[in-house]
Amino acid sequence: MKKIKNIGYLLTYLGFAFFIGSVFTGTYQVKPKDFDQWIIDKNIKSNLFIEKTRHDLINRELNSWRLSKIIINNAKASNTQLKNQKKIEWSKIIPLKWSKTSKNYIYPLIRKSATGWFKSHPVLWFFLTFGLSIIGGLLVFIPDYKLLGPAGIKNNGIFQHSATNRGLIGMITALFFIAFYVVLYFFPNYIVNPILAVNGIKQFLNNKEASQWFLYGCMYCAVMSVFAVRMLIKYRHNRYQILRTVVVLFFQITFAFLIPELLEAFNQPWFDFKNAWPLNYSFFFDWSIDGLISSGKFGIFMFVWGIVLTVLIVPIMVYFYGKRWYCSWVCGCGGLAETLGDPYRQLSNKSLFSWKIERWLIHGVLGFAILMTGLTLYLYFLEIPSWKEVAFGISGYDIQNWYGFFIGSVFSGVIGTGFYPILGNRVWCRFGCPLAAYMGWVQRFKSRFRITTNGGQCISCGNCSTYCEQGINVRSYAQKGQNIVRSSCVGCGVCAAVCPRGVLKLENGKDTGASRTEVKDILLGNDIDILTMAKNNPSNE
């Protein structure tokens, strides 16, 4: 079994090596018609840039790094010459921003210009990257069914292993995650070859060309599927964890990946039916509303569904089942955290200081989302273009961009997933998700969900607190026999799964008032006078 596991590691590393190596290899050849169309699409008016770039690119074989550098250097030279003129022609200035230039200007041309082996052998290329990684991952995890022994969670050495206790392997893993998200969000021109690996799947689903987001969707589903196998083996003694893992994987593959792609095949807008506002922060943007309404009756249905989901379905479901129905059973962010992030759940900080930061940050993000959406709808209904200045030189479009950059990209992606091996697996869900904050209000003050405790049985082992991914000191509640009613709890149930005494239980009770949080008296051995109890017991007479 160990040999099979080692072979799995080898195949996984090979798949990653091919994936990463392709970033630095491959050739691209810009054709005249593609270049001319690119100039038109990007509304580039600088003749100096057009002629110089045409001369440097057309019919030359270049790698993505060289091609990107030529475009940026020529754009800088053109802008410098234009700005040195007495009368600056601002319409000819090419906007250069590190977070936008590569994805908005360079990527479309490079994507169109891909040539060579990666493009001509899509099936083999998919196998060498995704195929080897998936097969290798399965060979790593499946032998654990035997190697881990009888069913039950094994936590031996988790705080000694370099990968799961912020050691060298953990730091390298974090750097890889962070680098991937930075490239994915801001520099997709460097990952065209990995995108080509999934182009065949994209064409099969809706006959379109794959983008960096489709690559991400494929990776997301593949990673969740492989690590779901790990979860099923690790938690095979717990029916709740098995069912939860299967359901969240189903929602990711079906609702977040397949259905939106098939909608595009039928000329309908890309739409994730489970993604509620404010997590789906762009739902009320002008282009989103116009796109849905202009798509006919089905588009209008999707728009109405999005509103009903946020205003009615989410709070009602939280009232009956707590926020766990979404965060641990439906949400893709939670699904990735529960599968890929499970090895890092013990790294979540349990201090009061982190709890204070959590409350300020997550409610601050929710407030930002509410203000941005309110302004967006105000401008939309008054038919004011989003690019027009609202106040202090700031437009609605600026605020949307700030939210998309700081929250939608950096916080949720680069930090939210990249910091798994450093801060635990629920960084985004705990500190940043505005939908989690919204549901948390309902769960804390008006919900039937709670985690009940039997303090008399607690032996203070600390397993529950250690493995709480949301940073809740579960043991302190259990020792007092107090129900756990916290707005941050996502009801993953792992605290109950790792408890050796069965102290914790996830329940949906009838009471929604003070009885959810009151501390019950705990009967302990030191509090009992056995002689007095024996004298007062009628059965002894």
Secondary structure as UniProt FT lines:
FT   HELIX           2..21
FT   HELIX           22..24
FT   STRAND          27..30
FT   HELIX           32..41
FT   TURN            42..43
FT   HELIX           47..57
FT   STRAND          61..62
FT   HELIX           64..83
FT   HELIX           90..92
FT   TURN            98..100
FT   HELIX           102..106
FT   HELIX           107..112
FT   STRAND          114..115
FT   HELIX           117..120
FT   HELIX           122..126
FT   HELIX           127..131
FT   HELIX           132..141
FT   TURN            142..143
FT   HELIX           144..147
FT   TURN            156..160
FT   TURN            162..166
FT   HELIX           168..186
FT   HELIX           188..190
FT   HELIX           192..197
FT   HELIX           199..206
FT   HELIX           212..234
FT   TURN            235..237
FT   HELIX           239..251
FT   HELIX           252..258
FT   HELIX           259..265
FT   TURN            266..267
FT   TURN            273..274
FT   TURN            277..279
FT   TURN            281..284
FT   HELIX           286..293
FT   TURN            294..295
FT   HELIX           297..308
FT   HELIX           309..313
FT   HELIX           314..321
FT   HELIX           324..327
FT   TURN            328..330
FT   HELIX           332..339
FT   TURN            340..341
FT   HELIX           342..347
FT   HELIX           352..381
FT   TURN            382..383
FT   TURN            386..387
FT   STRAND          389..391
FT   TURN            392..393
FT   STRAND          394..395
FT   HELIX           396..403
FT   HELIX           404..415
FT   TURN            416..419
FT   HELIX           420..423
FT   TURN            425..426
FT   HELIX           427..431
FT   HELIX           434..445
FT   STRAND          449..453
FT   HELIX           455..457
FT   HELIX           463..466
FT   TURN            469..470
FT   HELIX           474..480
FT   TURN            487..488
FT   HELIX           494..498
FT   TURN            500..501
FT   STRAND          504..508
FT   HELIX           514..516
FT   HELIX           525..527
FT   HELIX           530..536
FT   HELIX           538..540
//
